[in-house]
Structure formats: C-alpha cells, structure tokens
Amino acid sequence: MSWEQPPENSLESLVHGMQTSDGVEFDLRLSADDELVVYHDTQTADGRYPECEEASSMPDYVCNLDDLLAEPRFVEPWVNEGKFACIELKIPHPSSGKVGGMFSGEMKIDHMRRMIEIVDESILPLELSSSGAVVYSFEPRLLKAAARTSSKLRFARLVPYLRPWGSSFVKRVFASPYFIGLSLPRLMAMQRRAGAPMLPAALDYLDGSKRHLTIGTTVGLHGRQLTNLTRKRKGFPVYVWPAKLRVERAILDAGLTAISDELSPDVTTLPTGEPRWLRPATQPLNDEMREDLDSTPIGGHADAIRQLQREVAPWSEISDTERRVFIEGWRKKWLWERSVDVLMSEASETSMPWEASRVIGHRGAGKTYGSG
C-alpha cells in the first residue's frame, strides 16, 4: 500500500517525521487556556483564532505539546538517538486582540516570553541534550523575550522576516526589502553575533535567480558560489526551507540541513537521479557505503536503501572512535571552524554537534494544504 501523508503538525505526522528522518520542525501557538498547541495557521478552518480558543476546542487532529511529549515514539528518538527538533513559536494575528494590534511590542514580547517558559518547563524533565533543539520565530522580538526568561534553550530568528498575516503573496512582498538588503553571509554574521546556534534560511538565498538580488556576496549550491558559501560559513549551521526534492542532495552535499516537505518512504530516488537517504546524521553512511549506494541502478534504490537501513548502525550505537572519524571527515570536507575536541564534547550516543547536516521533516511529515 502506498503511504498517505498525515495532516501537518498532527501527532501522527510528527511521530512519522521523528522516526523517518533526523528530526522534525513544528509550530506552537498559545491557546486561551495557556496551553501550547501544535498548529501553524493564524486561524482555524472555520475562522477562529487559536489564541482565543481553549486547546480542547481545536480541530481533532491538533495535539497540544503535552500530548506530543507523552508519546514515546516521538520522545525516545529525540532524547536517546540524537534526533533534533526545530520548534517555531507563532505570534497571534493582530485582529485576535491578544497582542494589542500591530504596534504593541511589549505585549508581543510578553506573549512570547510566556510561550518560552512553557516550552522550557515542558522539555526540562526530558534532560534533552543542549544541541537537541532550537526555538525560533519570525517575530523580531524573540531574543528579547528569551532574555526575560531563565531558559537554557537555544534561540534563532527565521529569515527573511514574514509578517504573521496576509496571503503568501502579500507576505513575500513585504519580505522583499529584508531579503534584498541582507545576503546569506551577512545573516550568518548577524546570527553569530546574537549567539544563535544556527541560521534557518529560505531556499531563495541559495537556489534560483532571486539569490542574485541580495546585496553582498552571492552564494549557492554549486561551483564558485558553493565555494563562497563554504568559506564564509566555516561550519555555521544553515537550515534550508523548503528543501525541495530537486535540490535536497545538493543541500546535503553542501553540508547544510534540509527542512523537507516530502517525507514519503515511497520516494527512494530523487528527481536528480540519486538514491535518497533520509538519516544522513543519525544513521550516517561512511564514504564506501555512500559510493556503493550512489552506484546502484535506479531500479535497485529501494532494495539497497532497505538493506542499509537494516545493516548500518545508528549514531546512538556506534563507538566514540567511529563518531570521531565521522566528525573529522565532516569537519575537513566542510571547513568547520570548531576543533575536533570541541565538536566531540557535544557528541555522544544521544547528541550530535550543531554542525551536523540533517534531513528534518517540516511540520512532521511535510506541509499539507487546506488543513485549516
């Protein structure tokens, strides 16, 4: 039977993403009864604002954070196998009345502060690795909100800035000046200065003609522009969204992380002809395995992948010596700035260094349309 994609951000979707790839990305909103619900859109399908509703009144497939963290199939890979979670905090629509309209910065900071505190309280009992999650948002006041908490979580800004209301076209129009004015190297420098552990960036910065519009050094996924990116990056993690299948292998070969909307187990061959390996970080292939898989005829990709999934030891089960070999190879290939010893201090059976190149399931098993 062919795989059917579950609704985005649903419990089923997030479990699938955590089991199938190196981790997941999901969205959180603060309900009227102070619960964090896993939901993306500013309104439900019937026009209600999530922030004005109690968590129990949300659509049936919407789970809250507590439900998600009570699911062993989600939590155990995250805590014990070095999997990763990108947690996006959503700000209410201005018309909801929850943050005082468009220009009430203090109310937005306070709203986001409360969300951070609840995330922190919820995750703390898991004793998660310090490099196991990032909290990010399009809201420019995220870091100010984080500074008003005692959270030890790591935080980053999503770029380019997309305001939380309007159609996709309107959002892109308003994001254009930000996109044009800040090249990817400049954004990486800004994130470093802010203490962010990574940069979540739109694919447009790396692929397609739009990347030439940014002021500053042009970077990309091939040739001289990839060389520019690798030298400027020095291993600083860049998470690319949406990582379309046609560029997924190029993103991984560049040492970046792919946030993917396509997590079907039926896709074993990429549009570019390469076999697809969905756990490059948490079930890494050595050079010989990768070469053997790449040399497999397209018709044999599915069988070869299934065999490797059975035979290749996951990151959580290999020795420290083997982990060091992988880290040394990755560091040399992508010019990581941090020393091997520092990288190894973040590496164990339950954790990976921030620089690791991963495949992450966007909203669990991928974005769905018309979900409400």
Buried (B, 14 or more C-beta within 10 A) or exposed (E): EEEEBBBBBBBBBBBBBBBBBBBBBBBBBBBBEEBBBBBBBBBBEEEBBBBBBEBEBBBEBBBBBEBBBEBEEBBEBBBEBBBBBBBBBBBBBBEBEBBBEEEBEEBBBBBBBBBBBBBBEBBEEEEBBEBBBBBBBBBEBBBBBBEEBEBEBBBBBBBBBBBBBBEEEEBBEBBEEEBEEBBBBBBBBBBEEEEBBBBBBBBBBBBEEBBEEBEEBBBBBBEEBBEBBBEBBBBBBBBBBBBBBEBBBBBBBBBBBBBBBBBBBEBBBBEEEBBBBBBBBBBBBEEEBBEEBBEBEEEBBBEBBEEBEEEBEBBBEBEEEBBBBBBBEBBEEBBBEBEBEEBBEBBBBBBBBBBBBBBBBBBBBBBBEEBB
